[in-house]
Amino acid sequence: MSERTDKARPRVLVLGGGFGGIGAAQKLGKSAVDVVLVDKHDYHTFQPLLYQVATGLLEQPAVGHPIRDLFHGQDNARLHKDRVAAIDLDKREVQFAELGSVGYDYLVLGLGAEVNFFGVEGAAEHSFPLYTLADAVRLKNQVLRLWEAADKDPALIDDGALNIVVVGGGPTGVETAGALAELYSGNFRKDFPDIDEAAARITLVEAGPEIFSMFKPELRNYAVEALTKRGVEVTTGEVVESITPQRVKLKSGQELRAHTLVWGAGLQGNALVQSLGLDLERGNRIAVDAELRLPSHPEVLVVGDVAAITDSKTQQVLPQLGSVALQSGEHAGETIARLAEGKEPKPFKYRDKGTMATIGRGSAVVQMLGGRTMKGKSAQVAWATVHLALLPTNENRAKAVVDWAGAGLTHQRSARISVET
C-alpha cells in the first residue's frame, strides 16, 4: 500500500481513532487529499464517560461508536483496523501488523496515551485502570461478580471482597468513586437485601494534600463533602506502595482490605513514541510547535493525549482532556488542508470551555477560564451539555440522555449486567 495510486493527491495517514484522529480526518473531508485512518479498534471511544459504563449507568454503545459510521459521507477517507508496528519518520512510512508498509505525505499522530502505574508493585497486574472501553467492562464485571459471590458466601465480606480502593484524586478518580458509591447505595442495597450496605467501603486515595488540585478551594471542599455524603472515605497525602488481588498497602504502612483497586492516577504517552528518537516531555509526550507540528519533521502533526501542547495564552502544557484532543485534531486537519493548498498554517489556539467534573447525581463542579465557578445541579447541567456536544453522533446523544434521565428519576442503572463470552 506504500505506492500512491494518484500522486497528484497527497496522502494523509491518521494514526488513532480517538478525538484527535477523528477530528483531523473529518476536517479534511472537502480537501483534495486521500485520508487513511488506522486504529487498533473498529470503534471510537468516548473516554470521559467510561466510568458510567463501569457502574452500569450507560450501555456500551452510548460511548463506543463504529468509526466507519462516522465517515459514510466522506469519499476521500478509508478506514482500517490494524496495529502500528513501527514508524520511520525519515522514510515517511508506517509499518502495520497486517497492512504492511504505508507511505504518507502528511502524518497525524493521535495514538493516545497509556496508563502510568508509576512503578507501583502489582499495579499493572492487579489494578483496574479506566482508559478503554474494555477497561470499563472489565471493572463492571469485577464488581458484579464480587457482589454475587458475597451474596452466596458472606465470609468474603469480612475479607474485603466488596471494598474498593480508587487511586487518584483527579476527575477520573473522583467521578468513579462517586458513581460506585451511588451504585452501591442506590441499586445494590435493593439487589442484595441480605448484605449490609455498611459492610462495603469505598476509599479514595490521593498522594497530594488535596483532591481536585486543579480546582479552587471552594470546589475542592465541595467535592470532599459530596463524596463523604455518599459514603466515600477520602484519604489524602497517602501513596500506594503495592497491590495484590486482595490487599492494598500504603507507604505509611497501612494495609487496606480490598479485592478491587481502580487506578485513575495518571497517563503517559503511547509507548511507541519512545522508539522515534524524539525529545519527550514529562509523561512521554511529544513536544510540538505552535502549529502542532514536529519541528524536525513539519509534515508530522501530533494531537491529543500523546502531544505536549503549550497553551498560547497561559504558556502551560494543556491537560489530557477530550476537548483538547478534539480541538487539536481539528486544527491538524485544517493545517494540512492549508498546506495542501499552498497556504501558510496558523498557530493553534485552544478554546477553554472550563474544567468540570461530576461527583454524583445532582453534584458537579465547573471552573471557567475567567475564574467563575459553579457547583451542584447547575454545574451538572453545564457538564452534561458539554459532554453531549462532544459525543460523535445524535444517536449517542439520545442514548445518553435517555439513560441519564432514567437514572435521575428512578436511580435505575439498567446496564448493570455481566455478559459471559
C-alpha positions as CSV (number, residue, x, y, z in Angstrom):
1,M,0.0,0.0,0.0
2,S,3.0,2.3,0.2
3,E,2.7,3.2,-3.5
4,R,0.3,6.0,-4.2
5,T,-2.3,5.5,-6.9
6,D,-2.7,9.2,-7.6
7,K,0.5,11.1,-6.9
8,A,-1.3,14.4,-7.5
9,R,-3.2,14.0,-4.3
10,P,-1.3,13.9,-1.1
11,R,-1.9,11.0,1.3
12,V,-2.7,11.9,4.9
13,L,-2.2,9.0,7.2
14,V,-4.0,9.3,10.5
15,L,-3.0,7.1,13.4
16,G,-5.7,6.7,16.0
17,G,-9.4,6.9,16.0
18,G,-9.8,8.9,19.2
19,F,-11.0,12.5,19.5
20,G,-7.8,13.8,17.8
21,G,-7.7,11.4,14.9
22,I,-11.4,11.7,14.1
23,G,-11.3,15.4,14.3
24,A,-8.3,15.7,11.9
25,A,-9.8,13.2,9.4
26,Q,-13.2,14.8,9.3
27,K,-11.7,18.3,8.8
28,L,-10.1,17.0,5.6
29,G,-13.4,15.9,4.1
30,K,-13.5,18.6,1.4
31,S,-9.8,18.7,0.8
32,A,-8.0,17.3,-2.3
33,V,-6.2,14.7,-0.3
34,D,-6.6,11.0,0.4
35,V,-7.2,10.2,4.0
36,V,-6.2,6.8,5.5
37,L,-7.2,6.4,9.2
38,V,-6.0,3.4,11.1
39,D,-6.9,2.3,14.6
40,K,-6.5,-0.9,16.5
41,H,-10.2,-0.9,17.2
42,D,-13.1,-0.5,14.8
43,Y,-14.9,1.9,17.2
44,H,-14.4,5.3,18.6
45,T,-14.4,5.5,22.5
46,F,-15.9,8.5,24.4
47,Q,-13.5,8.2,27.2
48,P,-14.9,10.8,29.6
49,L,-18.0,8.6,30.2
50,L,-16.2,5.3,30.7
51,Y,-16.9,5.4,34.4
52,Q,-20.6,5.4,33.7
53,V,-20.3,2.2,31.7
54,A,-18.3,0.7,34.5
55,T,-21.1,1.5,37.0
56,G,-24.0,0.4,34.8
57,L,-25.4,3.9,34.1
58,L,-24.7,3.8,30.3
59,E,-24.7,0.9,27.8
60,Q,-21.5,0.3,25.8
61,P,-23.0,1.7,22.5
62,A,-23.5,5.0,24.2
63,V,-19.7,5.6,24.5
64,G,-18.4,3.3,21.7
65,H,-19.4,4.1,18.1
66,P,-18.3,2.4,14.9
67,I,-15.5,4.5,13.3
68,R,-16.6,3.7,9.8
69,D,-20.1,5.0,10.5
70,L,-18.6,8.5,11.1
71,F,-17.2,8.6,7.5
72,H,-20.0,7.3,5.4
73,G,-20.3,10.7,3.7
74,Q,-16.6,11.3,3.3
75,D,-15.5,9.8,-0.1
76,N,-11.8,10.7,0.3
77,A,-11.4,8.6,3.6
78,R,-10.5,5.0,4.0
79,L,-10.6,3.2,7.4
80,H,-8.6,0.2,8.5
81,K,-8.4,-1.8,11.7
82,D,-4.8,-2.6,12.5
83,R,-1.9,-2.1,14.9
84,V,1.1,0.1,14.3
85,A,4.3,-1.9,14.4
86,A,6.9,0.9,13.6
87,I,7.2,4.5,12.3
88,D,10.0,5.6,10.1
89,L,9.9,9.4,10.1
90,D,12.8,9.8,7.7
91,K,11.2,7.5,5.1
92,R,7.7,8.9,5.8
93,E,6.5,5.3,6.2
94,V,4.5,3.4,8.8
95,Q,4.7,-0.4,9.3
96,F,1.5,-2.1,10.4
97,A,0.9,-5.6,11.7
98,E,-1.3,-6.7,8.7
99,L,-1.4,-3.8,6.2
100,G,2.3,-3.9,5.7
101,S,4.1,-0.6,4.9
102,V,2.1,2.5,4.2
103,G,3.7,5.7,3.0
104,Y,2.4,9.2,3.6
105,D,2.8,12.9,2.7
106,Y,1.4,14.0,6.0
107,L,1.1,12.1,9.2
108,V,-1.2,12.8,12.1
109,L,-0.1,11.1,15.3
110,G,-3.1,10.6,17.5
111,L,-2.2,7.3,19.2
112,G,-3.4,8.3,22.6
113,A,-1.9,7.6,26.0
114,E,-1.3,4.6,28.2
115,V,-1.9,4.2,31.9
116,N,1.0,5.3,34.0
117,F,1.5,3.0,37.0
118,F,4.5,4.9,38.3
119,G,6.3,1.7,39.1
120,V,3.9,0.6,41.8
121,E,4.4,-3.1,42.6
122,G,1.5,-5.2,41.4
123,A,-0.4,-2.3,39.8
124,A,-0.2,-3.4,36.2
125,E,-1.2,-6.9,37.1
126,H,-3.9,-6.4,39.7
127,S,-5.4,-3.0,39.3
128,F,-8.4,-1.9,37.2
129,P,-7.5,1.2,35.1
130,L,-10.3,3.1,33.3
131,Y,-8.9,4.3,30.0
132,T,-10.5,2.0,27.4
133,L,-14.0,0.5,26.8
134,A,-12.6,-2.9,27.6
135,D,-11.3,-1.5,31.0
136,A,-14.8,-0.2,31.8
137,V,-16.5,-3.6,31.0
138,R,-13.8,-5.4,33.0
139,L,-14.4,-3.3,36.1
140,K,-18.1,-3.6,35.9
141,N,-17.9,-7.4,35.6
142,Q,-15.5,-7.5,38.6
143,V,-17.8,-5.5,40.8
144,L,-20.9,-7.6,39.8
145,R,-19.0,-10.9,40.2
146,L,-17.8,-10.0,43.7
147,W,-21.3,-8.9,44.9
148,E,-22.8,-12.1,43.6
149,A,-20.1,-14.2,45.3
150,A,-20.5,-12.4,48.6
151,D,-24.2,-12.9,48.4
152,K,-23.5,-16.7,48.4
153,D,-20.6,-16.6,50.8
154,P,-20.9,-13.8,53.4
155,A,-17.4,-14.7,54.7
156,L,-16.0,-12.9,51.7
157,I,-17.3,-9.6,53.0
158,D,-15.0,-9.7,56.1
159,D,-12.1,-10.3,53.8
160,G,-12.9,-7.1,51.9
161,A,-14.4,-8.5,48.7
162,L,-16.9,-5.6,48.4
163,N,-14.4,-2.9,49.3
164,I,-13.0,-0.8,46.5
165,V,-9.9,1.5,46.6
166,V,-9.8,4.2,44.0
167,V,-6.4,5.7,43.4
168,G,-6.2,9.3,42.1
169,G,-8.0,12.4,43.2
170,G,-8.4,13.9,39.8
171,P,-11.6,13.8,37.7
172,T,-11.3,10.1,36.8
173,G,-10.9,9.0,40.4
174,V,-13.5,11.3,41.9
175,E,-16.1,10.6,39.3
176,T,-15.6,6.9,39.5
177,A,-15.7,6.9,43.3
178,G,-18.9,8.9,43.4
179,A,-20.6,6.7,40.8
180,L,-19.6,3.5,42.6
181,A,-21.0,4.8,45.8
182,E,-24.3,5.6,44.2
183,L,-24.3,2.1,42.6
184,Y,-23.8,0.6,46.0
185,S,-26.4,2.6,47.9
186,G,-28.9,3.1,45.2
187,N,-29.0,-0.3,43.5
188,F,-27.1,-3.0,45.3
189,R,-28.9,-2.2,48.5
190,K,-32.1,-3.4,46.9
191,D,-30.4,-6.1,44.7
192,F,-28.8,-7.8,47.6
193,P,-31.0,-7.2,50.7
194,D,-29.1,-9.7,52.8
195,I,-25.9,-7.7,52.6
196,D,-25.4,-4.8,55.0
197,E,-24.7,-1.7,52.9
198,A,-22.3,-0.5,55.6
199,A,-20.2,-3.7,55.1
200,A,-18.8,-2.3,51.8
201,R,-16.3,0.5,51.8
202,I,-15.1,2.8,49.0
203,T,-11.8,4.6,49.7
204,L,-10.4,7.3,47.5
205,V,-6.6,7.6,47.9
206,E,-4.8,10.7,46.7
207,A,-1.0,11.2,47.0
208,G,-1.3,15.0,47.2
209,P,-2.6,17.1,50.1
210,E,-6.0,17.6,48.4
211,I,-8.2,16.1,45.7
212,F,-9.2,18.1,42.6
213,S,-6.0,20.2,42.8
214,M,-6.9,21.9,39.5
215,F,-10.0,23.5,41.1
216,K,-10.4,26.4,43.5
217,P,-10.5,25.6,47.3
218,E,-14.3,26.1,47.5
219,L,-14.9,23.4,44.8
220,R,-12.3,21.1,46.3
221,N,-14.1,21.3,49.7
222,Y,-17.5,20.8,48.0
223,A,-16.2,17.7,46.3
224,V,-15.0,16.2,49.5
225,E,-18.3,16.9,51.2
226,A,-20.2,15.4,48.3
227,L,-18.1,12.2,48.3
228,T,-18.3,11.9,52.1
229,K,-22.1,12.3,52.0
230,R,-22.2,9.3,49.6
231,G,-20.1,7.2,51.9
232,V,-16.7,7.6,50.2
233,E,-13.7,7.7,52.6
234,V,-11.3,10.4,51.2
235,T,-7.7,9.8,52.1
236,T,-5.1,12.4,51.1
237,G,-1.3,12.5,51.5
238,E,-1.1,8.7,51.1
239,V,0.9,6.8,48.4
240,V,0.1,3.3,47.2
241,E,3.2,1.1,47.7
242,S,2.0,-2.3,46.4
243,I,-1.1,-4.1,45.2
244,T,-2.2,-7.7,45.4
245,P,-5.5,-9.2,44.3
246,Q,-7.0,-8.7,47.8
247,R,-4.9,-6.1,49.6
248,V,-3.6,-2.5,49.0
249,K,-0.6,-1.5,51.0
250,L,0.2,2.2,51.5
251,K,3.7,3.7,52.1
252,S,2.6,4.7,55.6
253,G,2.3,1.0,56.4
254,Q,-1.4,0.9,56.4
255,E,-3.0,-2.1,54.7
256,L,-6.5,-1.9,53.1
257,R,-8.6,-5.0,52.6
258,A,-10.0,-4.6,49.1
259,H,-10.4,-7.0,46.2
260,T,-10.7,-4.2,43.7
261,L,-8.4,-1.3,43.1
262,V,-9.4,1.3,40.4
263,W,-6.3,3.1,39.0
264,G,-7.0,6.7,38.0
265,A,-3.7,8.1,39.0
266,G,-2.2,9.2,35.6
267,L,-1.4,8.7,32.0
268,Q,1.7,8.7,29.8
269,G,2.3,8.9,26.1
270,N,1.9,5.8,24.0
271,A,5.0,3.5,24.3
272,L,5.5,3.6,20.5
273,V,6.6,7.3,20.7
274,Q,9.7,6.2,22.7
275,S,11.1,4.5,19.6
276,L,11.0,7.6,17.5
277,G,14.2,9.2,18.9
278,L,12.4,12.4,19.8
279,D,12.9,14.6,22.9
280,L,9.9,13.8,25.0
281,E,8.3,15.9,27.7
282,R,7.1,14.7,31.1
283,G,4.9,11.6,30.7
284,N,6.4,10.6,27.3
285,R,4.5,13.3,25.5
286,I,5.9,14.7,22.2
287,A,6.7,18.5,22.1
288,V,5.2,20.3,19.2
289,D,5.5,23.8,17.7
290,A,2.7,26.4,17.6
291,E,1.1,24.7,14.7
292,L,1.2,21.2,16.4
293,R,4.0,20.1,14.0
294,L,7.2,18.2,14.8
295,P,10.0,20.8,14.4
296,S,12.3,18.2,12.9
297,H,9.5,16.8,10.6
298,P,7.0,19.5,9.8
299,E,4.9,17.1,7.8
300,V,4.0,15.3,11.0
301,L,1.3,16.7,13.3
302,V,0.8,15.4,16.8
303,V,-2.6,15.6,18.6
304,G,-4.4,14.5,21.7
305,D,-3.1,12.8,24.8
306,V,0.3,12.0,23.2
307,A,1.1,15.6,22.4
308,A,2.6,18.2,24.8
309,I,0.8,21.3,23.6
310,T,1.6,24.6,25.1
311,D,-1.4,26.9,25.6
312,S,-0.6,30.2,23.8
313,K,-2.4,32.2,26.5
314,T,-1.2,30.6,29.7
315,Q,2.1,29.1,28.4
316,Q,1.2,25.9,30.3
317,V,1.1,22.5,28.8
318,L,-2.6,21.6,28.2
319,P,-4.1,18.7,30.1
320,Q,-5.0,15.4,28.6
321,L,-8.7,16.1,28.0
322,G,-11.2,15.1,25.3
323,S,-11.8,18.8,24.4
324,V,-8.0,19.4,23.9
325,A,-7.7,16.2,21.8
326,L,-10.7,17.2,19.6
327,Q,-9.6,20.8,19.0
328,S,-6.0,19.8,18.3
329,G,-7.2,17.2,15.9
330,E,-9.4,19.6,14.0
331,H,-6.6,22.1,13.9
332,A,-4.3,19.5,12.5
333,G,-6.8,18.7,9.7
334,E,-7.2,22.4,8.9
335,T,-3.4,22.9,8.9
336,I,-2.9,20.0,6.4
337,A,-5.7,21.4,4.2
338,R,-4.0,24.8,4.1
339,L,-0.6,23.2,3.4
340,A,-2.1,21.1,0.6
341,E,-3.4,24.4,-1.0
342,G,-0.1,26.1,-0.7
343,K,-1.2,28.3,2.2
344,E,0.6,29.1,5.4
345,P,-0.6,27.3,8.6
346,K,-2.0,29.1,11.6
347,P,-1.0,28.6,15.2
348,F,-3.2,26.5,17.4
349,K,-5.4,28.4,19.8
350,Y,-7.2,26.4,22.5
351,R,-10.8,27.4,23.3
352,D,-11.1,26.6,27.0
353,K,-14.7,25.7,27.9
354,G,-13.7,25.2,31.5
355,T,-12.7,22.4,33.8
356,M,-15.5,20.3,35.1
357,A,-16.4,17.0,36.8
358,T,-19.5,15.3,38.2
359,I,-19.4,13.7,41.6
360,G,-22.8,12.1,41.5
361,R,-26.5,12.7,41.0
362,G,-27.1,16.5,41.4
363,S,-23.4,17.2,42.3
364,A,-20.8,18.6,39.9
365,V,-18.2,21.3,39.8
366,V,-17.3,23.7,37.0
367,Q,-14.4,26.2,36.8
368,M,-14.4,28.6,33.9
369,L,-11.3,30.2,32.3
370,G,-12.1,33.6,33.9
371,G,-12.4,32.1,37.3
372,R,-16.1,31.8,37.6
373,T,-17.3,28.7,39.4
374,M,-20.4,26.6,39.5
375,K,-21.4,23.7,41.7
376,G,-24.4,21.4,42.4
377,K,-27.2,20.9,39.9
378,S,-26.4,23.9,37.7
379,A,-22.9,22.6,37.3
380,Q,-24.2,19.2,36.4
381,V,-26.4,20.7,33.7
382,A,-23.3,22.5,32.3
383,W,-21.3,19.3,32.5
384,A,-24.0,17.3,30.6
385,T,-24.3,20.0,27.9
386,V,-20.6,20.0,27.2
387,H,-20.3,16.2,27.2
388,L,-23.3,15.8,24.9
389,A,-21.8,18.2,22.4
390,L,-18.6,16.1,22.4
391,L,-20.4,12.8,21.6
392,P,-19.8,11.9,18.0
393,T,-23.5,11.4,16.8
394,N,-27.0,12.3,17.6
395,E,-27.7,8.6,18.2
396,N,-25.1,8.6,21.0
397,R,-26.5,11.8,22.5
398,A,-30.0,10.3,22.5
399,K,-28.8,7.1,24.3
400,A,-27.0,9.1,26.9
401,V,-30.0,11.5,27.5
402,V,-32.4,8.5,28.0
403,D,-30.1,6.7,30.4
404,W,-29.3,9.9,32.4
405,A,-32.9,10.8,32.6
406,G,-33.9,7.3,33.7
407,A,-31.2,7.3,36.4
408,G,-32.1,10.8,37.6
409,L,-35.8,9.9,38.0
410,T,-35.6,6.3,39.2
411,H,-32.0,5.7,40.3
412,Q,-32.0,2.7,38.0
413,R,-28.9,1.5,36.2
414,S,-30.2,-0.9,33.7
415,A,-26.8,-1.7,32.3
416,R,-25.6,-3.4,35.5
417,I,-25.4,-6.9,33.9
418,S,-22.5,-9.0,33.1
419,V,-22.4,-11.0,29.8
420,E,-20.3,-14.1,29.7
421,T,-18.4,-14.9,26.5
